[in-house]
Amino acid sequence: MQHSAVPELAHTHTRPIHWVATAAALAAVVAASGFLQPDKATAAQHGIEAKSAPAATTPPDPARADFPLDCGPAKVLIQKKASGDLDGDGLPETVAVVRCDAGSGTPPSGIYVLTASGGTSKPRVVATLVDPEDRLSVQDFAVRDATVTATLLGYSSPDVPSCCPDVNESAKWQWKNGAFVRSTSPAARSM
């Protein structure tokens, strides 16, 4: 066996202190990289003028709206709400099912469309889809694909007690030519 002409080097044997030093150096690099981040990405390309789009806003809050509903001493009760861009302007509207909190019986409901009021935080009612004066209750309410759908429960005659609606009708509303247009199922069903 031939011996090396070069003496054995001390640094060729790893010791625990070498592993500790390597781990500490690696941790320092990882920690430093957390502080050195690139600028936040944007969808706009540099040098190209972007189209101005409406700012994304939160949907109007029905709890802040004044509904055209006279409840006397009772409070206005928001039963259901859903939001979506109903008119295609890029801003969300909120649709709310509202009735008086009568405590007993089946008080009629109204369906109202709310929009953000120009610059104020108070939303305003821009459309009444169902008027409480029509004596209807609302069930299975939804907003999907710019369409409002609901099942309306009503009465076949004034003699039917308000506790027990006997007519069931499906309805949907869509924004067309500057107004909400209602379409219904071919025939209302008696319950």
Residue, then its C-alpha position, 0 to 999 in steps of 0.5 A: m500500500q502506498h501512502s499519500a505524500v500529502p498529510e491528512l487534512a483536518h477539514t476532510h472529516t465532518r464533525p457535529i460542529h460542521w453540521v450545526a454551522t451549515a444548518a445555521a447558515l441555511a436558516a439565515v439564508v431562508a430567514a433573509s429571503g423572507f424579508l427580500q420579496p419582489d414587488k406585488a404582481t399586478a395584472a396590468q402590463h407595463g407600457i400598455e394603458a389598461k382599460s378602466a374597470p369599475a372598482a369591485t365593491t361589496p354588495p349592499d347590506p340590506a340591514r342598512a336600507d330603508f324598505p317601502l314597508d309599513c310595519g307599524p310598531a313591529k320591526v322589519l325582518i330580513q328573511k333572506k338575502a343574496s347578491g350578484d351582478l343582476d344588470g351586468d354593470g360589474l357591480p353587485e346588487t343585493v336582493a332581499v326578502v323582507r316582511c314585518d316581524a309580526g310574531s304570529g301568522t304568515p305576514p306577506s313578504g316583499i322582494y326588493v333589489l338594492t344597489a349601492s347609493g352613489g358614494t354613501s354607505k346606505p343602499r337604496v331600493v331600485a326595484t320591488l319584485v314582489d309587493p307585500e300588498d300582493r299577500l304572497s310569502v316567499q320560499d326557495f329564494a336564490v340569485r344565480d347567473a343574473t337571475v332571481t328565482a323564488t317560489l311564491l305562496g299565495y291564496s286562491s281567494p280572500d276567504v283562505p286563511s292567511c295561515c294556510p296559503d293554497v297556491n304555489e307559483s314559481a317565478k323568476w326575474q331577469w334584467k332586460n331592456g332597463a327593467f326586471v322582467r318576470s316570467t312564471s311557470p306555465a300554471a300556478r299549482s294548488m297545494 
